[in-house]
Each structure stands twice: as C-alpha cells, then as structure tokens.
C-alpha cells in the first residue's frame, strides 16, 4: 500500500537528518541519498496527482 504524502514527507525529513548525521560514513550517506532520491520521486508524483485533482475541481485543466 502506498504511503500518504504526509508519511512520505516525514520520512524524507528523517532521511535528511540521517544524512546530516552520517557525514563520516560515505557508504551510509550514499545509501541514505539513494533512499531520499527515490522518495523525492514519489513525493513529486503525489504532488502532481494532487495538482491535477485541484485543477479538475477548480476547472483549470
């Protein structure tokens, strides 16, 4: 099941905090960055879906 935008956003914040804390471990930083990048794509897609819904509701297609 897909997570909500809010859940994904919270996870992104956690990943960014983890990335800041792991400055000395390059392998771990790369792993976190990869996770954050995938999550960014999901968030971007979710925002696109919300935007389309709002445009339909407001008639601004």
Chimera marker file (.cmm) of the C-alpha trace (Angstrom):
<marker_set name="trace">
<marker id="1" x="0.000" y="0.000" z="0.000" r="1" g="1" b="0" radius="0.5"/>
<marker id="2" x="1.269" y="3.460" z="-0.884" r="1" g="1" b="0" radius="0.5"/>
<marker id="3" x="2.034" y="5.773" z="1.975" r="1" g="1" b="0" radius="0.5"/>
<marker id="4" x="0.355" y="9.136" z="2.314" r="1" g="1" b="0" radius="0.5"/>
<marker id="5" x="2.095" y="12.306" z="1.230" r="1" g="1" b="0" radius="0.5"/>
<marker id="6" x="2.444" y="13.278" z="4.872" r="1" g="1" b="0" radius="0.5"/>
<marker id="7" x="4.072" y="9.952" z="5.785" r="1" g="1" b="0" radius="0.5"/>
<marker id="8" x="6.471" y="10.216" z="2.855" r="1" g="1" b="0" radius="0.5"/>
<marker id="9" x="7.317" y="13.819" z="3.730" r="1" g="1" b="0" radius="0.5"/>
<marker id="10" x="8.061" y="12.866" z="7.328" r="1" g="1" b="0" radius="0.5"/>
<marker id="11" x="10.290" y="10.022" z="6.124" r="1" g="1" b="0" radius="0.5"/>
<marker id="12" x="12.127" y="12.480" z="3.851" r="1" g="1" b="0" radius="0.5"/>
<marker id="13" x="12.787" y="14.748" z="6.821" r="1" g="1" b="0" radius="0.5"/>
<marker id="14" x="14.146" y="11.764" z="8.754" r="1" g="1" b="0" radius="0.5"/>
<marker id="15" x="16.405" y="10.774" z="5.859" r="1" g="1" b="0" radius="0.5"/>
<marker id="16" x="17.770" y="14.303" z="5.589" r="1" g="1" b="0" radius="0.5"/>
<marker id="17" x="18.535" y="14.313" z="9.310" r="1" g="1" b="0" radius="0.5"/>
<marker id="18" x="20.252" y="10.931" z="8.951" r="1" g="1" b="0" radius="0.5"/>
<marker id="19" x="22.273" y="12.253" z="6.035" r="1" g="1" b="0" radius="0.5"/>
<marker id="20" x="23.467" y="15.208" z="8.086" r="1" g="1" b="0" radius="0.5"/>
<marker id="21" x="24.434" y="12.911" z="10.964" r="1" g="1" b="0" radius="0.5"/>
<marker id="22" x="26.384" y="10.448" z="8.777" r="1" g="1" b="0" radius="0.5"/>
<marker id="23" x="28.969" y="12.844" z="7.396" r="1" g="1" b="0" radius="0.5"/>
<marker id="24" x="31.836" y="10.494" z="8.261" r="1" g="1" b="0" radius="0.5"/>
<marker id="25" x="30.426" y="7.369" z="6.613" r="1" g="1" b="0" radius="0.5"/>
<marker id="26" x="30.369" y="7.719" z="2.834" r="1" g="1" b="0" radius="0.5"/>
<marker id="27" x="28.751" y="4.330" z="2.138" r="1" g="1" b="0" radius="0.5"/>
<marker id="28" x="25.917" y="5.038" z="4.555" r="1" g="1" b="0" radius="0.5"/>
<marker id="29" x="25.497" y="8.557" z="3.162" r="1" g="1" b="0" radius="0.5"/>
<marker id="30" x="25.187" y="7.168" z="-0.371" r="1" g="1" b="0" radius="0.5"/>
<marker id="31" x="22.588" y="4.617" z="0.787" r="1" g="1" b="0" radius="0.5"/>
<marker id="32" x="20.568" y="7.338" z="2.516" r="1" g="1" b="0" radius="0.5"/>
<marker id="33" x="20.871" y="9.617" z="-0.522" r="1" g="1" b="0" radius="0.5"/>
<marker id="34" x="19.539" y="6.843" z="-2.778" r="1" g="1" b="0" radius="0.5"/>
<marker id="35" x="16.553" y="6.321" z="-0.482" r="1" g="1" b="0" radius="0.5"/>
<marker id="36" x="15.890" y="10.056" z="-0.363" r="1" g="1" b="0" radius="0.5"/>
<marker id="37" x="16.099" y="10.313" z="-4.147" r="1" g="1" b="0" radius="0.5"/>
<marker id="38" x="13.516" y="7.548" z="-4.629" r="1" g="1" b="0" radius="0.5"/>
<marker id="39" x="11.269" y="9.125" z="-2.029" r="1" g="1" b="0" radius="0.5"/>
<marker id="40" x="11.635" y="12.515" z="-3.745" r="1" g="1" b="0" radius="0.5"/>
<marker id="41" x="10.317" y="10.960" z="-6.959" r="1" g="1" b="0" radius="0.5"/>
<marker id="42" x="7.317" y="9.544" z="-5.094" r="1" g="1" b="0" radius="0.5"/>
<marker id="43" x="6.595" y="12.893" z="-3.440" r="1" g="1" b="0" radius="0.5"/>
<marker id="44" x="6.849" y="14.678" z="-6.778" r="1" g="1" b="0" radius="0.5"/>
<marker id="45" x="4.400" y="12.209" z="-8.345" r="1" g="1" b="0" radius="0.5"/>
<marker id="46" x="1.998" y="12.591" z="-5.433" r="1" g="1" b="0" radius="0.5"/>
<marker id="47" x="2.091" y="16.377" z="-5.731" r="1" g="1" b="0" radius="0.5"/>
<marker id="48" x="1.390" y="16.072" z="-9.447" r="1" g="1" b="0" radius="0.5"/>
<marker id="49" x="-1.663" y="13.945" z="-8.703" r="1" g="1" b="0" radius="0.5"/>
<marker id="50" x="-2.927" y="16.450" z="-6.130" r="1" g="1" b="0" radius="0.5"/>
<marker id="51" x="-2.359" y="19.313" z="-8.541" r="1" g="1" b="0" radius="0.5"/>
<marker id="52" x="-4.370" y="17.536" z="-11.237" r="1" g="1" b="0" radius="0.5"/>
<marker id="53" x="-7.227" y="16.920" z="-8.794" r="1" g="1" b="0" radius="0.5"/>
<marker id="54" x="-7.287" y="20.580" z="-7.749" r="1" g="1" b="0" radius="0.5"/>
<marker id="55" x="-7.275" y="21.684" z="-11.387" r="1" g="1" b="0" radius="0.5"/>
<marker id="56" x="-10.266" y="19.449" z="-12.117" r="1" g="1" b="0" radius="0.5"/>
<marker id="57" x="-12.120" y="20.785" z="-9.088" r="1" g="1" b="0" radius="0.5"/>
<marker id="58" x="-11.407" y="24.419" z="-9.959" r="1" g="1" b="0" radius="0.5"/>
<marker id="59" x="-11.858" y="23.955" z="-13.709" r="1" g="1" b="0" radius="0.5"/>
<marker id="60" x="-8.269" y="24.967" z="-14.513" r="1" g="1" b="0" radius="0.5"/>
<marker id="61" x="-7.294" y="21.983" z="-16.629" r="1" g="1" b="0" radius="0.5"/>
<link id1="1" id2="2" r="1" g="1" b="0" radius="0.2"/>
<link id1="2" id2="3" r="1" g="1" b="0" radius="0.2"/>
<link id1="3" id2="4" r="1" g="1" b="0" radius="0.2"/>
<link id1="4" id2="5" r="1" g="1" b="0" radius="0.2"/>
<link id1="5" id2="6" r="1" g="1" b="0" radius="0.2"/>
<link id1="6" id2="7" r="1" g="1" b="0" radius="0.2"/>
<link id1="7" id2="8" r="1" g="1" b="0" radius="0.2"/>
<link id1="8" id2="9" r="1" g="1" b="0" radius="0.2"/>
<link id1="9" id2="10" r="1" g="1" b="0" radius="0.2"/>
<link id1="10" id2="11" r="1" g="1" b="0" radius="0.2"/>
<link id1="11" id2="12" r="1" g="1" b="0" radius="0.2"/>
<link id1="12" id2="13" r="1" g="1" b="0" radius="0.2"/>
<link id1="13" id2="14" r="1" g="1" b="0" radius="0.2"/>
<link id1="14" id2="15" r="1" g="1" b="0" radius="0.2"/>
<link id1="15" id2="16" r="1" g="1" b="0" radius="0.2"/>
<link id1="16" id2="17" r="1" g="1" b="0" radius="0.2"/>
<link id1="17" id2="18" r="1" g="1" b="0" radius="0.2"/>
<link id1="18" id2="19" r="1" g="1" b="0" radius="0.2"/>
<link id1="19" id2="20" r="1" g="1" b="0" radius="0.2"/>
<link id1="20" id2="21" r="1" g="1" b="0" radius="0.2"/>
<link id1="21" id2="22" r="1" g="1" b="0" radius="0.2"/>
<link id1="22" id2="23" r="1" g="1" b="0" radius="0.2"/>
<link id1="23" id2="24" r="1" g="1" b="0" radius="0.2"/>
<link id1="24" id2="25" r="1" g="1" b="0" radius="0.2"/>
<link id1="25" id2="26" r="1" g="1" b="0" radius="0.2"/>
<link id1="26" id2="27" r="1" g="1" b="0" radius="0.2"/>
<link id1="27" id2="28" r="1" g="1" b="0" radius="0.2"/>
<link id1="28" id2="29" r="1" g="1" b="0" radius="0.2"/>
<link id1="29" id2="30" r="1" g="1" b="0" radius="0.2"/>
<link id1="30" id2="31" r="1" g="1" b="0" radius="0.2"/>
<link id1="31" id2="32" r="1" g="1" b="0" radius="0.2"/>
<link id1="32" id2="33" r="1" g="1" b="0" radius="0.2"/>
<link id1="33" id2="34" r="1" g="1" b="0" radius="0.2"/>
<link id1="34" id2="35" r="1" g="1" b="0" radius="0.2"/>
<link id1="35" id2="36" r="1" g="1" b="0" radius="0.2"/>
<link id1="36" id2="37" r="1" g="1" b="0" radius="0.2"/>
<link id1="37" id2="38" r="1" g="1" b="0" radius="0.2"/>
<link id1="38" id2="39" r="1" g="1" b="0" radius="0.2"/>
<link id1="39" id2="40" r="1" g="1" b="0" radius="0.2"/>
<link id1="40" id2="41" r="1" g="1" b="0" radius="0.2"/>
<link id1="41" id2="42" r="1" g="1" b="0" radius="0.2"/>
<link id1="42" id2="43" r="1" g="1" b="0" radius="0.2"/>
<link id1="43" id2="44" r="1" g="1" b="0" radius="0.2"/>
<link id1="44" id2="45" r="1" g="1" b="0" radius="0.2"/>
<link id1="45" id2="46" r="1" g="1" b="0" radius="0.2"/>
<link id1="46" id2="47" r="1" g="1" b="0" radius="0.2"/>
<link id1="47" id2="48" r="1" g="1" b="0" radius="0.2"/>
<link id1="48" id2="49" r="1" g="1" b="0" radius="0.2"/>
<link id1="49" id2="50" r="1" g="1" b="0" radius="0.2"/>
<link id1="50" id2="51" r="1" g="1" b="0" radius="0.2"/>
<link id1="51" id2="52" r="1" g="1" b="0" radius="0.2"/>
<link id1="52" id2="53" r="1" g="1" b="0" radius="0.2"/>
<link id1="53" id2="54" r="1" g="1" b="0" radius="0.2"/>
<link id1="54" id2="55" r="1" g="1" b="0" radius="0.2"/>
<link id1="55" id2="56" r="1" g="1" b="0" radius="0.2"/>
<link id1="56" id2="57" r="1" g="1" b="0" radius="0.2"/>
<link id1="57" id2="58" r="1" g="1" b="0" radius="0.2"/>
<link id1="58" id2="59" r="1" g="1" b="0" radius="0.2"/>
<link id1="59" id2="60" r="1" g="1" b="0" radius="0.2"/>
<link id1="60" id2="61" r="1" g="1" b="0" radius="0.2"/>
</marker_set>
